[in-house]
Amino acid sequence: MEDNHGGGPNMPTSAVPVAVVTGASSGIGAATARRLASDGFHVVLGARRLDRIQALAAEINGSAYHLDVTDQLSVDDFCARVPACRVLVNNAGGAYGLDPVSSADVEAWAAMYEVNVLGVVRMTKALLPALVASGAGDVVLVGSTAGMGVYEGGGGYTAAKHGAHVVAETLRLELVGRPVRVMVVAPGMVATEEFSLNRFDGDRLRAESVYAGVREPLVADDIAGCIAWMVTRPHHVNVDLLVVRPLAQAAHKVHRES
């Protein structure tokens, strides 16, 4: 299917489970799309950078459509192209800035809430009927250990990720008795090509300093493997929360080699 919104092969037959991955143009989203495709899913990729997800869709024989989870019309258009869905991976997110509350950029805080919390709500609300209809649906949120604690300068991001975790907990209560699992993977330090770069507005030196001296931070494939494991458990097994940190990290403490 090709049009001005992007595309890929036509949707598979009902025998092939469909997984939707948001924020699939890079990092954890792209790695998750590759991993789920290798596990037998037809993956529908959504992101704002259409050229990237089109290339990835061609690589994994998936489908790609433009998606901005902060825009309801974009969400509606994307989800109208997904008639069946077995897995929804709410991966789109981001952190912007590292300012203390006293000098907070309120617009940046609002942007973080839009993508990390309301983006999850929009996508889940739109695809929940299809997930229920699948008879064995999964909603996976890519949360963060920032949703379980706080740190100086991280108020906007930690507030947003706490919000995302609470959305998942609430949804799980509301769906008890229905055939949809709600699961959260909460990574600690993950070295991806863009997360810290976006946080520091393109300042590469500052972004790279986040991982300086850390022997082996997690990488996107580590989290993709966790997500794949979660959604391939027998469906009566609900992994409520999977916290994943590198060996070099304990809570907020990070070991750095000189």
Secondary structure in CASP SS format (residue, H / E / C, confidence):
PFRMAT SS
TARGET T0000
AUTHOR 0000-0000-0000
METHOD secondary structure of the structure
MODEL  1
M C 1.00
E E 1.00
D E 1.00
N C 1.00
H C 1.00
G E 1.00
G E 1.00
G C 1.00
P C 1.00
N C 1.00
M C 1.00
P C 1.00
T C 1.00
S C 1.00
A C 1.00
V C 1.00
P C 1.00
V E 1.00
A E 1.00
V E 1.00
V E 1.00
T E 1.00
G C 1.00
A C 1.00
S C 1.00
S C 1.00
G H 1.00
I H 1.00
G H 1.00
A H 1.00
A H 1.00
T H 1.00
A H 1.00
R H 1.00
R H 1.00
L H 1.00
A H 1.00
S H 1.00
D C 1.00
G C 1.00
F C 1.00
H E 1.00
V E 1.00
V E 1.00
L E 1.00
G E 1.00
A E 1.00
R C 1.00
R C 1.00
L H 1.00
D H 1.00
R H 1.00
I H 1.00
Q H 1.00
A H 1.00
L H 1.00
A H 1.00
A H 1.00
E H 1.00
I H 1.00
N C 1.00
G C 1.00
S E 1.00
A E 1.00
Y E 1.00
H E 1.00
L C 1.00
D C 1.00
V C 1.00
T C 1.00
D C 1.00
Q H 1.00
L H 1.00
S H 1.00
V H 1.00
D H 1.00
D H 1.00
F H 1.00
C H 1.00
A H 1.00
R C 1.00
V C 1.00
P C 1.00
A C 1.00
C C 1.00
R C 1.00
V E 1.00
L E 1.00
V E 1.00
N E 1.00
N C 1.00
A C 1.00
G C 1.00
G C 1.00
A C 1.00
Y C 1.00
G C 1.00
L C 1.00
D C 1.00
P C 1.00
V H 1.00
S H 1.00
S H 1.00
A C 1.00
D C 1.00
V H 1.00
E H 1.00
A H 1.00
W H 1.00
A H 1.00
A H 1.00
M H 1.00
Y H 1.00
E H 1.00
V H 1.00
N H 1.00
V H 1.00
L H 1.00
G H 1.00
V H 1.00
V H 1.00
R H 1.00
M H 1.00
T H 1.00
K H 1.00
A H 1.00
L H 1.00
L H 1.00
P H 1.00
A H 1.00
L H 1.00
V H 1.00
A H 1.00
S C 1.00
G C 1.00
A C 1.00
G E 1.00
D E 1.00
V E 1.00
V E 1.00
L E 1.00
V E 1.00
G C 1.00
S C 1.00
T H 1.00
A H 1.00
G H 1.00
M C 1.00
G C 1.00
V C 1.00
Y C 1.00
E C 1.00
G C 1.00
G C 1.00
G H 1.00
G H 1.00
Y H 1.00
T H 1.00
A H 1.00
A H 1.00
K H 1.00
H H 1.00
G H 1.00
A H 1.00
H H 1.00
V H 1.00
V H 1.00
A H 1.00
E H 1.00
T H 1.00
L H 1.00
R H 1.00
L H 1.00
E H 1.00
L C 1.00
V C 1.00
G C 1.00
R C 1.00
P C 1.00
V E 1.00
R E 1.00
V E 1.00
M E 1.00
V E 1.00
V E 1.00
A E 1.00
P E 1.00
G C 1.00
M C 1.00
V E 1.00
A C 1.00
T C 1.00
E C 1.00
E C 1.00
F H 1.00
S H 1.00
L H 1.00
N H 1.00
R H 1.00
F C 1.00
D C 1.00
G C 1.00
D C 1.00
R H 1.00
L H 1.00
R H 1.00
A H 1.00
E H 1.00
S H 1.00
V C 1.00
Y C 1.00
A C 1.00
G C 1.00
V C 1.00
R C 1.00
E C 1.00
P C 1.00
L E 1.00
V C 1.00
A H 1.00
D H 1.00
D H 1.00
I H 1.00
A H 1.00
G H 1.00
C H 1.00
I H 1.00
A H 1.00
W H 1.00
M H 1.00
V H 1.00
T C 1.00
R C 1.00
P C 1.00
H C 1.00
H C 1.00
V C 1.00
N C 1.00
V C 1.00
D C 1.00
L E 1.00
L E 1.00
V E 1.00
V E 1.00
R C 1.00
P C 1.00
L C 1.00
A C 1.00
Q E 1.00
A E 1.00
A C 1.00
H C 1.00
K E 1.00
V E 1.00
H C 1.00
R C 1.00
E C 1.00
S C 1.00
END
